Amino acid sequence: MREQSPTQQDPFTSVLIGFAHELRSAGIKVGTDDVLTYFKSMTPLDPTDLVDLYWAGKTTLLSRHEDIATYDLAFKKYFLDEDAPAKTQLMLRPQSVAEAEAALVMPGTEPDSADSDEEPPVLGWMASNVDALKHRSFTACTPEELAALRRIMQRMRLTPPRRRTRRTKTRPAAKGTHPDLRATIRASMRMHGEPPGQLFFQKRKTKLRPLILILDVSGSMADYSRHLLQFAHTAKHAAARVEVFVFGTRLTRITRELTHERVDVALEEAARTVVDWDGGTRIGDSIDTFIRKWGRNGLCRGGVVVICSDGLDRGDPDVLALAMERLARLCHRIVWLNPHKGDNRDFQPSTLGMMVAAPHIDLLLSGHDLASLEELAEMLPALS
């Protein structure tokens, strides 16, 4: 049997090679090794994503800063124009860029643009479009906008705060408060008893605090639960030690289900595990179960606990009050995300569950849009 050519084997091969030819026609020197590097850089990326195609090509195919403007025009002509060659093969739509965070803006690099009085736009993500999408509530987004938000959320990175441990490590320094005599003597012995040229000091090691996410998946949180779970999936793959729990009328641990790299598969696994999805809400009983089964065993000791719920609790308020008090003593910080808070800085809890839990909450955010989730990601390292 005759072997297929690389172009026949991979439908994206001809597109990438064609783009390289387009750059050469525009006057940019693109070698064969550069094209092969472009192929390697696209292997872990999505070839149908204009953002990945643009930045991977800009990183691997350009060797001179002066060629950036020419590259931008060639990219626009090959991928975005009405008669773009890549459209017929990759089925790319200009609006797909807006669905993936913002619109890709090309600078005015035509010969007559130098005489124009208008300020040339800057290449990159249009901050206004991105900001508007990030501040739009999940409940007000269209399916296309929700898909764009999920793509943005996958790129988020969470870093829990650090804490000093009791263990120490050695570091050479000119100043310090705790000298390391062992290291100093060892260095002196290596120099046959002569004093070492530098002093050694000790300082405590630091490590990331545990991050525990407890998410409400009851009926009242149906518009937000999937997005919060994707946020938890992002956290699970970005931070060192993350535990994820969900609750409605009972508490379920889904840390293992969210270990899958693909978010859709991870959420499907979690959905099969949770039996009380879109049901009632018993916040106090769920937190009490977490404390008795996991919290007392050291899971959240010194950690940051993030509870995502609207506070509509059908359980006993006394149980919730006692559970929150115990949780506050076990963990380092308690962060509560309540979608009803929205962008209201003067938000006052109105539900019974929130009023009972409020005295034990260290930080109250909304979690109703992507901007509030990014705010949490920015604040996490400071919660030390």
Buried (B, 14 or more C-beta within 10 A) or exposed (E): EEEEEEEEEBEBBBBBBBBBEBBBEBEBEBEEEBBEBBBEBBEEEEBBBBBBBBEBBBEBBBEEEEBBBBBBBBBBBBBBEEEBBBBEEBEBEBEBBBBBBBBBBBBBBEEEEEEEEEEBEEBEBBEEBBEEBBEBBBEEBEEEBBEBBBBBBEEBEBBBBEBEEEEBEBEBEEEBEEEBEEBBEEBEEEEEEEEBEEBBBBBEEEBBBBBBBBBBBBBBBEBBBBBBBBBBBBBBBBBEBBBBBBBBBBBBBBBEBBEBEEBEEBBEBBBEBBEBBEBBBBBBBBBBBBBEEBBEEEBBEBBBBBBBBBBBBBBBBEBBBBBBEBBBEBBBBBBBBBBBBBEEEEBEBEBBBBBBBBEBBBBBBBBBBBBBBBBBBEBBBEBB
